[in-house]
Amino acid sequence: MSETIFTKIINKEIPADILYEDELALAFKDISPRAPIHFLVIPKKPIATINDIGEEDREVVGHLSWVAAKVVSELGEAEQGFRTVMNCNEFGGQTVYHIHLHVLAGKPLGWPPYTEKLKELE
Ligand code: AMP
């Protein structure tokens, strides 16, 4: 797959506000936060969309949720609650084609998450 901006963040070619890193995953603050706390958890392996997750990726994809909960807990938001979201393709609102778990916290979150941009696609 073609390289995205997230590969550059993994390779430290561009800066990011990194919250957690290990051999499989990286968590960093979203550059355009939609909540008081908004960070992304990505696999270091580039996988374009949820549709491209292979059987061999089960461990790393599960690991993303573990990292999300760990970082939220360290930020003191676990008990109050939070949301994880992974968008897929155009109708899902995906803009960066390297899978990423959005983690939003710090305020009550509306449901469903509905934006004007998505409304246009209906
Ligand atoms: P999505 O629209 O689900 O593909 O989400 C992509 C997310 O990546 C958006 O919330 C962007 O604000 C975020 N993003 C894009 N570029 C950067 C960057 N350089 N650093 C941090 N977050 C970014």
Boltz pocket constraint, residues with backbone or C-beta under 6 A from the ligand:
constraints:
  - pocket:
      binder: B
      contacts: [[A, 5], [A, 15], [A, 16], [A, 28], [A, 29], [A, 30], [A, 31], [A, 32], [A, 33], [A, 40], [A, 87], [A, 92], [A, 93], [A, 94], [A, 95], [A, 96], [A, 97], [A, 100]]
      max_distance: 6.0
